[in-house]
Amino acid sequence: MRTSIATVSLSGSLTEKLTAASRAGFDGVEIFENDLLASPLSPRDIRARCSDLGLSVDLYQPMRDIEAVPDDEFGRNLRRARHKFELMRELGADTVLVCSSVSPLAIDDDGLAAEQLSRLAALAQDFGIRVAYEALAWGRHVSTYDHAWRIVEAAGHPALGTCLDSFHILSRGSDPKAIEDIPGAKIFFLQLADAPLLAMDVLQWSRHYRCFPGQGGFDVAGLVGHVLRTGYDGPLSLEVFNDVFRQAEAGPTAVDAHRSLLVLQEAVGVGELPAPVVPSGVAFAELVTPDAEPVSALLGALGFARTARHRSKPVDLWEQGEARILVNTGPAARRDGTGLAAIGLESPDPRAAARRAEALLAPVLPRRRAPEDAPLDAVAAPDGTELFFCAIGRDPELPDWRADFAEVPHEPGSAAARIDHLALVQPWHQYDEAALFHRSVLGLHAQESVDVADPYGLLRSRAVTNADGSVRIALGVGAAPADDTLHAQHIALAVEDVVAAARAFRAAGGGLLPIPANYHDDLAARYEFADGELETYRDLGILYDRDAGGVFRHCYTRTVGRVFFELVERDPGYRGYGAQNAPVRLAAQHAGRPAR
């Protein structure tokens, strides 16, 4: 299906918005009136610009407070409409959005509304324009889609139809099934937006918190299914009012928007995408660092052994059990210290995984490699983290990344571990994008978003995981300054005995994050422990959580650069990440950071 986006959904000047929409792959745009009024380009110039970019002008919007008003007021409204229709003819737009009135002058009279909308449609028809009447969720007298349709049906004018908006329908809890009673030819336009489920005034909810389909809590796909069953053949168009999107760069936001429509089309059975290939494990986590010494010391204390060296790059492989860490000191090393730059994902079909990622607009990363290096496919996540699709020797025809490394003399690691989860901090404006990316591109399941208190703000986190938990990625965003190391990436290592692992780490010279005594005093009040157990936790800085599925024990290392490690011992039935302990961890990290 054709795709479109309202210019109000993107930041920047109208020219910047149009360019971003075109580059992201949209077929058309809705021109928001405020964007046109603020543009130095004439309507004819805008039409030409859209044509050059391969964009159609699918809708001009909004026309407000038109219907069900006293005759003298409606006369003024028709004068205003005539001017807009003349403008639309120059703009090349053939459909105008008319919102249900919120004017205090509006009269609660459906017959009057139908009669005046019919007169408006007759004027529009003279200009070759259609009128799409939409029910605002906060409309003065018309606030539901079925009410708006009854008025359109009563008006009976061929140039008058309805516009359906997923936010206005779903935010009121209306049942979208009755959409199927509307003839598809009378649905002149379809606007789509998702939103988180919030308990607040619907106008504020609409103006500030809409998001792209798949990023919120609405069943947008279900609504679109009802619309398509009417025979609607117009575009799928996004109209999203969002404070974050309006401040973020237009280009990436437009890509995120188009990706959401590709995923939506797949969900309703009208799009063709390569099937999802869910990763089956974490092959490696790659750290880049300008100084390998502190990282090597940290990994050694954790029980890792340096087992191999890349044949052509300054990259070392460290292993402990099933956990593999790459340490890269090459040109990619961050100037601001050690960081988590890449994740290798075990995949049952790496090539198919890469094809899906590319089809969903993930940037394919070029690789500088020697002829003998394994040709691994890699894409960039929204935060810039590189994602490699790896085979681990299961198919002799697929390249094994470990063949690029030459073994070095080493002693075996001192313990067995695997990567339990990885935590990635997202740029403040890409949190929702990251969740949709990992869910749609990688086929991971997104869990509920949680908010945890940081001493200087709130930290939001949302985990994405595969079915058996062998891949878990926690996506977080916080309020700390960009150069603050506390909201850093971290690697959680699953161990059989966190007490033994913490003691071994400390004995090897590792520094554990100290936890305030008040935390463990509170544990004593909430839970019963065996003799000496709580004292051990207090000594080692071990935190504790329990739910219906089991127990979770964990502790943290001190931060190196922008990375720290977590040692976790989880019961098989425990599915969380110790979120209730995050405020204590964050406060302890703030208290322990170097003075500035």
Secondary structure, DSSP 8 states (H G I E B T S, - for coil): --EEEEGGGS-S-HHHHHHHHHHHT-SEEEEEHHHHHT-SS-HHHHHHHHHHHT-EEEEEEEE-S-SS--HHHHHHHHHHHHHHHHHHHHHT--EEEEE----TT--S-HHHHHHHHHHHHHHHHHTT-EEEEE--TT-SS--SHHHHHHHHHHH--TTEEEEEEHHHHHTTT--GGGGGGS-GGGEEEEEE-B-----S-HHHHHHHH-B-TTSSSS-HHHHHHHHHTTT--S-EEE---BTTTTTS-HHHHHHHHHHHHHHHHHHHT-----------EEEEEEEE-S-HHHHHHHHHHTT-EEEEEESSSSEEEEEETTEEEEEE-STT--TTS-EEEEEEEE-S-HHHHHHHHHHTT--B------TTS---EEEE-TTS-EEEEEB-SSSTTS-BGGGGEEE------SS--EEEEEEEE--TT-HHHHHHHHHHTT--EE---EEEEETTEEEEEEEEE-TTSSSEEEEEE-SS-TT-STT-EEEEEE-S-HHHHHHHHHHTT--B----HHHHHHHHHH----TTHHHHHHHHT-EEEEETTEEEEEEEB--BTTEEEEEEEE-TT--S--GGGHHHHHHHHHHHS---
